[in-house]
Amino acid sequence: MIDPTNQTIMFLRALLGGRIAHARRSQPRRSQRGASAVEWVLISALLIGIAIAVGAIILAKLTGKANDLDLG
């Protein structure tokens, strides 16, 4: 009789081996991967800049409204 844990391990090894082989076949060439990384860095920097700008605008508006409150 075959040990069920051994069958599970064999199945997982085959599954992961197939996924790794598929990922290696579908990867772009090395020169294209570098360009993709640069694009992701630029997109991320742009989104971070927009988030900081929006946060600064909201902070300025909230601070202005808070200063306009008459508490006395």
C-alpha positions as MATLAB code, in Angstrom:
seq = 'MIDPTNQTIMFLRALLGGRIAHARRSQPRRSQRGASAVEWVLISALLIGIAIAVGAIILAKLTGKANDLDLG';
ca = [
       0.000    0.000    0.000;
       1.215    3.515   -0.861;
       1.636    5.993    1.969;
      -0.931    8.849    1.487;
       1.519   11.506    2.653;
       3.993   10.334    0.026;
       1.275   10.661   -2.635;
       0.518   14.191   -1.464;
       4.173   15.166   -1.583;
       4.570   13.672   -5.055;
       1.470   15.526   -6.261;
       2.701   18.835   -4.854;
       6.146   18.360   -6.386;
       4.610   17.648   -9.789;
       2.242   20.605   -9.508;
       4.940   23.043   -8.446;
       7.373   21.695  -11.028;
       4.834   22.308  -13.772;
       4.086   25.830  -12.536;
       7.790   26.694  -12.354;
       8.396   25.342  -15.860;
       5.443   27.351  -17.184;
       6.686   30.526  -15.488;
      10.169   30.070  -16.943;
       8.801   29.576  -20.458;
       6.501   32.587  -20.299;
       9.070   35.072  -18.942;
      10.159   37.788  -21.347;
      13.776   38.081  -22.359;
      16.216   39.502  -19.845;
      16.474   42.896  -21.592;
      12.700   43.359  -21.473;
      12.497   42.490  -17.782;
      14.719   45.444  -16.874;
      12.540   47.851  -18.805;
       9.482   46.504  -17.048;
      11.082   47.097  -13.645;
      11.890   50.697  -14.572;
       8.304   51.232  -15.692;
       6.974   49.890  -12.387;
       9.312   52.192  -10.441;
       8.155   55.226  -12.437;
       4.476   54.343  -12.062;
       4.928   53.775   -8.321;
       6.755   57.088   -7.896;
       3.991   58.904   -9.766;
       1.258   57.339   -7.625;
       3.149   58.094   -4.415;
       3.583   61.711   -5.525;
      -0.129   62.037   -6.249;
      -1.010   60.512   -2.860;
       1.304   62.944   -1.054;
      -0.163   65.911   -2.949;
      -3.746   64.874   -2.166;
      -2.825   64.329    1.480;
      -1.234   67.789    1.688;
      -4.316   69.433    0.161;
      -6.657   67.627    2.572;
      -4.422   68.524    5.534;
      -4.356   72.205    4.516;
      -8.148   72.319    4.133;
      -8.742   70.592    7.485;
      -6.255   72.831    9.253;
      -7.906   75.922    7.770;
     -11.374   74.797    8.847;
     -10.095   73.910   12.334;
      -8.531   77.352   12.723;
     -11.814   79.011   11.689;
     -13.757   77.370   14.551;
     -14.751   79.736   17.330;
     -14.366   77.858   20.584;
     -14.874   80.738   22.983;
];
